[in-house]
């Protein structure tokens, strides 16, 4: 189908049975977001996701294609959104492919709808295409940046005792359609709906900040598979409406920071509970400041609440102790020993430089977490930058976790640089909805 496809064996794809399968690589920065959107809703496994290959149209258009490219995809998008409101969505995947996800339609009816759009597209730009083979494919999420695709031939693909047999392959616990409705995406991701971050206001000593939480997808880099989520907070200064950086958080009053951490954990757990069991994966990374974990009151509250949630959702817990710059090693070791009985393991977070990372040696930690600085780098420069951090982290604590990458390409470079775990920044694709209710 394309230069990015490769054949796979019948055992690799569970739902696309009885058909010839291919693997299609999504060569785009937001590939992981598209894949996880399908995985979380299971619409692909229910037979509601279809890929249209418009190569026959491109060949018919010939020299006109370059001038008409944007109009073709806009025609598909406009026609789709006119016929199918949310939670249906569509997106141009590549130069010659377009994805349509139709959770409100039965599997065969959804495929027929995409066929209709293909014929309408042809009539509009080149004339009647009804005599050509429809280039339609069923789609499943296969890997972090790959689709498994199978050619759909209407007279044989849906030959089952009952049309909805394909949709019975959905895993247990599917979300009701009402729960899938989310705000529409920005222009770069067409009609992909993005979840809302609900923020909470907290105050201490006359200072008010807002805490907006997200669940960042966390990946194990050796196999490049998603293994869980990291509870990440955006902290916004109430009066100035500015986002606090790492330094701003470090300078925050300990009592206020404790409230921020508790609010983030409570909200983050709620976000993970909203996900279907399969989408939660196996691990929950729970960050809080050293000062928060050092507080008997806060530590007891966090460990109890997190342990209860982890048991309910059958998740393992990784505590991330933040703000360790300048903290004496014996104090780090003391706090780690207090929280380790309540989790699988503990990592420490410091500034992204070798000297800071080296101070975490022999502190009882199983890894070092650093925050990606957001600087735009060429692949070679990024590899060099991350290799230095990775080597220092492995020498100090055994594992290197980088938090807050912007896209999958950066993660691919990080893998080559020796980073063991990484998270994609969820805040880049979400909108804050702020509540004035104070934290409990």
NORVENUR-V169780 format. One record per residue. N is the residue number from 0. SS is DSSP state (helix for helix, strand for strand, loop for the rest). BURIAL is + if it has 16 or more other ideal C-beta (glycine too) atoms within 10 Angstrom, else -. D_CENTER is the distance of its C-alpha to the mean C-alpha in Angstrom with 1 decimal. Layout:
[[N,SS,BURIAL,D_CENTER] [N,SS,BURIAL,D_CENTER]]
This chain:
[[0,loop,-,26.8] [1,loop,+,25.5] [2,loop,-,25.8] [3,loop,+,22.3] [4,strand,-,23.1] [5,strand,-,24.6] [6,strand,-,26.3] [7,loop,+,25.2] [8,loop,-,27.3] [9,helix,-,27.5] [10,helix,-,26.2] [11,helix,-,22.7] [12,loop,+,21.6] [13,loop,-,22.4] [14,loop,+,22.6] [15,loop,+,23.9] [16,loop,-,27.3] [17,loop,-,30.6] [18,loop,+,29.2] [19,loop,-,28.8] [20,strand,+,25.2] [21,strand,+,23.6] [22,strand,+,20.4] [23,strand,+,19.1] [24,strand,+,17.0] [25,loop,+,14.8] [26,loop,-,16.3] [27,loop,+,14.1] [28,loop,-,11.9] [29,loop,+,9.2] [30,helix,+,9.4] [31,helix,+,6.0] [32,helix,+,4.9] [33,helix,+,8.2] [34,helix,+,8.1] [35,helix,+,5.5] [36,helix,+,7.6] [37,helix,+,10.5] [38,helix,+,10.0] [39,helix,+,9.5] [40,helix,+,12.6] [41,loop,+,14.5] [42,loop,+,16.2] [43,loop,+,16.4] [44,loop,+,18.2] [45,loop,+,20.4] [46,loop,+,21.6] [47,loop,+,20.3] [48,strand,+,18.5] [49,strand,+,20.8] [50,strand,+,21.0] [51,strand,+,24.1] [52,strand,+,25.6] [53,loop,+,27.9] [54,helix,-,29.8] [55,helix,+,33.1] [56,helix,+,33.0] [57,helix,+,32.4] [58,helix,-,35.4] [59,helix,+,37.5] [60,helix,+,36.8] [61,helix,-,37.7] [62,helix,-,38.4] [63,helix,-,37.2] [64,helix,+,33.6] [65,helix,-,32.8] [66,helix,-,34.1] [67,helix,-,32.6] [68,helix,+,29.1] [69,helix,-,27.4] [70,helix,-,29.8] [71,helix,+,28.8] [72,helix,+,25.1] [73,helix,-,26.0] [74,helix,+,28.5] [75,helix,+,25.9] [76,helix,+,23.5] [77,helix,-,26.4] [78,helix,+,28.0] [79,helix,+,24.8] [80,helix,+,24.1] [81,helix,-,27.8] [82,helix,-,28.0] [83,loop,+,24.7] [84,loop,-,23.3] [85,loop,+,20.0] [86,loop,+,18.1] [87,loop,+,18.9] [88,strand,+,17.1] [89,strand,+,17.7] [90,strand,+,16.8] [91,strand,+,18.8] [92,loop,+,17.1] [93,loop,+,19.9] [94,loop,-,23.5] [95,loop,+,24.7] [96,strand,+,22.1] [97,strand,+,20.7] [98,strand,+,18.3] [99,strand,+,19.4] [100,strand,+,17.8] [101,loop,+,20.5] [102,loop,+,19.9] [103,loop,+,23.2] [104,loop,+,25.3] [105,loop,+,26.7] [106,helix,+,25.7] [107,helix,+,28.9] [108,helix,-,29.3] [109,helix,+,25.8] [110,helix,+,26.9] [111,helix,-,30.2] [112,helix,+,28.7] [113,helix,+,26.8] [114,helix,+,30.2] [115,helix,-,31.9] [116,helix,+,29.6] [117,helix,+,30.3] [118,helix,-,34.0] [119,helix,-,33.9] [120,helix,+,32.2] [121,helix,+,34.9] [122,helix,-,37.7] [123,helix,-,36.6] [124,helix,+,36.3] [125,loop,+,38.5] [126,loop,-,40.3] [127,loop,-,40.4] [128,loop,+,37.8] [129,loop,-,38.8] [130,loop,-,40.6] [131,loop,-,37.7] [132,loop,-,35.3] [133,loop,+,32.0] [134,loop,+,29.2] [135,strand,+,26.7] [136,strand,+,24.1] [137,strand,+,22.2] [138,strand,+,18.6] [139,strand,+,16.4] [140,strand,+,13.0] [141,strand,+,14.6] [142,strand,+,12.5] [143,loop,+,9.4] [144,loop,+,11.3] [145,strand,+,14.1] [146,strand,+,15.6] [147,strand,+,18.6] [148,strand,+,21.1] [149,strand,+,24.6] [150,strand,+,27.3] [151,loop,+,28.3] [152,loop,-,32.1] [153,loop,-,33.0] [154,loop,-,36.2] [155,loop,-,34.8] [156,loop,+,31.0] [157,loop,+,31.5] [158,loop,-,34.8] [159,loop,-,34.2] [160,loop,-,36.4] [161,loop,-,34.2] [162,helix,-,31.8] [163,helix,-,29.0] [164,helix,-,29.2] [165,helix,+,26.1] [166,helix,+,24.1] [167,helix,-,25.6] [168,helix,+,23.2] [169,loop,+,20.5] [170,loop,-,19.6] [171,loop,-,21.3] [172,loop,-,20.1] [173,loop,+,18.6] [174,loop,+,17.8] [175,loop,-,20.6] [176,helix,-,20.3] [177,helix,-,20.9] [178,helix,-,17.8] [179,helix,+,15.6] [180,loop,-,17.1] [181,loop,+,15.0] [182,strand,-,16.1] [183,strand,-,16.3] [184,loop,+,14.3] [185,loop,-,16.2] [186,helix,-,18.3] [187,helix,-,16.1] [188,helix,+,13.8] [189,loop,+,16.8] [190,loop,+,16.4] [191,loop,+,12.7] [192,strand,+,12.7] [193,strand,+,10.6] [194,loop,+,10.8] [195,strand,-,13.6] [196,strand,+,14.0] [197,strand,-,17.4] [198,strand,+,19.3] [199,strand,+,22.5] [200,strand,+,25.6] [201,strand,+,27.3] [202,strand,-,30.7] [203,strand,+,33.2] [204,loop,-,36.5] [205,loop,-,36.2] [206,strand,-,32.8] [207,strand,-,29.9] [208,strand,+,26.2] [209,strand,+,23.2] [210,strand,+,20.2] [211,strand,+,16.8] [212,strand,+,14.1] [213,strand,+,10.3] [214,strand,+,8.3] [215,strand,+,6.3] [216,strand,+,4.6] [217,strand,+,8.1] [218,strand,+,9.7] [219,strand,+,13.4] [220,loop,+,14.6] [221,loop,-,17.8] [222,loop,-,16.5] [223,loop,+,13.1] [224,strand,-,11.5] [225,strand,+,8.7] [226,strand,+,11.1] [227,strand,+,9.9] [228,strand,+,8.7] [229,strand,+,10.6] [230,strand,+,12.4] [231,strand,+,12.8] [232,strand,+,15.5] [233,strand,+,16.7] [234,strand,+,20.5] [235,strand,+,22.6] [236,strand,-,26.4] [237,loop,-,28.0] [238,loop,-,31.0] [239,loop,-,29.7] [240,loop,-,26.2] [241,loop,-,24.9] [242,strand,-,21.8] [243,loop,+,23.0] [244,loop,-,22.2] [245,helix,+,22.6] [246,helix,-,26.3] [247,helix,-,26.5] [248,helix,+,24.8] [249,helix,+,27.2] [250,loop,-,30.2] [251,loop,+,29.4] [252,loop,-,32.0] [253,helix,-,31.1] [254,helix,-,31.7] [255,helix,+,29.3] [256,helix,+,26.6] [257,helix,+,27.1] [258,helix,+,26.5] [259,helix,+,23.3] [260,helix,+,21.9] [261,helix,+,23.1] [262,helix,+,21.7] [263,helix,+,18.2] [264,helix,+,18.4] [265,helix,+,19.8] [266,helix,+,17.3] [267,helix,+,14.3] [268,helix,+,16.0] [269,helix,-,16.5] [270,helix,+,12.9] [271,helix,+,12.3] [272,helix,-,15.6] [273,helix,-,14.5] [274,loop,+,12.1] [275,loop,+,14.1] [276,helix,-,15.4] [277,helix,-,13.9] [278,helix,+,10.3] [279,helix,+,11.1] [280,loop,+,11.9] [281,loop,-,14.7] [282,strand,+,14.2] [283,strand,+,13.9] [284,strand,+,14.5] [285,strand,+,16.9] [286,strand,+,18.1] [287,strand,+,21.5] [288,strand,+,24.3] [289,helix,+,27.3] [290,helix,+,29.5] [291,helix,+,27.6] [292,helix,+,27.8] [293,helix,+,31.4] [294,loop,+,32.3] [295,helix,-,33.8] [296,helix,-,32.9] [297,helix,+,29.2] [298,helix,+,28.7] [299,helix,-,30.3] [300,helix,+,28.3] [301,helix,+,24.9] [302,helix,+,25.8] [303,helix,-,27.3] [304,helix,-,24.5] [305,helix,+,21.7] [306,helix,-,24.0] [307,helix,-,24.6] [308,helix,+,21.0] [309,helix,+,20.2] [310,helix,-,23.2] [311,helix,-,22.5] [312,helix,-,19.0] [313,loop,-,20.1] [314,loop,+,17.8] [315,strand,-,18.8] [316,strand,+,18.8] [317,strand,+,18.6] [318,strand,+,20.3] [319,strand,+,19.7] [320,strand,+,22.9] [321,strand,+,22.5] [322,loop,+,25.3] [323,loop,+,27.4] [324,loop,+,29.0] [325,loop,-,32.8] [326,loop,+,32.7] [327,loop,-,35.4] [328,helix,-,34.2] [329,helix,-,36.4] [330,helix,-,34.7] [331,helix,+,31.2] [332,helix,-,32.6] [333,helix,-,34.2] [334,helix,+,31.0] [335,helix,+,29.0] [336,helix,-,31.8] [337,helix,-,31.6] [338,helix,+,27.9] [339,helix,-,27.6] [340,helix,-,29.3] [341,helix,+,26.5] [342,loop,+,23.6] [343,loop,-,22.8] [344,strand,+,23.0] [345,strand,+,22.9] [346,strand,+,21.7] [347,strand,+,23.0] [348,strand,+,21.7] [349,loop,+,24.0] [350,loop,+,24.4] [351,loop,+,23.3] [352,loop,-,26.8] [353,helix,-,28.8] [354,helix,-,31.4] [355,helix,+,29.1] [356,helix,+,27.3] [357,helix,-,30.7] [358,loop,+,31.8] [359,loop,+,29.4] [360,loop,-,31.5] [361,loop,-,33.1] [362,loop,+,31.3] [363,loop,+,30.1] [364,loop,+,26.5] [365,loop,-,24.6] [366,loop,+,22.4] [367,strand,+,21.8] [368,strand,+,18.8] [369,strand,+,19.0] [370,strand,+,17.1] [371,loop,+,16.5] [372,loop,-,19.2] [373,loop,-,17.5] [374,loop,-,20.6] [375,loop,-,20.4] [376,loop,-,21.9] [377,loop,-,23.0] [378,helix,-,21.7] [379,helix,-,25.0] [380,helix,-,25.0] [381,helix,+,21.4] [382,helix,+,22.4] [383,helix,-,25.5] [384,helix,+,23.9] [385,helix,+,21.4] [386,helix,+,24.1] [387,helix,+,26.3] [388,helix,+,23.8] [389,helix,+,22.8] [390,helix,-,26.5] [391,helix,+,27.4] [392,helix,+,24.8] [393,helix,+,25.8] [394,helix,-,29.4] [395,helix,+,29.0] [396,helix,+,26.8] [397,loop,-,25.6] [398,loop,+,21.9] [399,strand,+,19.8] [400,strand,+,16.4] [401,strand,+,15.0] [402,strand,+,12.8] [403,strand,+,11.2] [404,strand,+,11.0] [405,loop,-,10.6] [406,loop,+,9.8] [407,helix,+,9.9] [408,helix,+,13.7] [409,helix,+,14.1] [410,helix,+,12.5] [411,helix,+,14.9] [412,helix,+,17.7] [413,helix,+,16.8] [414,helix,+,17.2] [415,helix,-,20.6] [416,loop,+,21.5] [417,loop,+,21.3] [418,loop,+,18.3] [419,loop,+,17.6] [420,strand,+,14.2] [421,strand,+,11.6] [422,strand,+,8.5] [423,strand,+,6.4] [424,loop,+,7.9] [425,loop,+,6.4] [426,helix,+,10.1] [427,helix,-,10.5] [428,helix,+,9.3] [429,loop,+,11.1] [430,strand,-,14.8] [431,strand,-,16.9] [432,strand,-,19.4] [433,strand,+,22.0] [434,strand,-,24.4] [435,strand,-,27.7] [436,strand,-,28.1] [437,strand,-,28.6] [438,loop,+,26.8] [439,loop,-,28.8]]
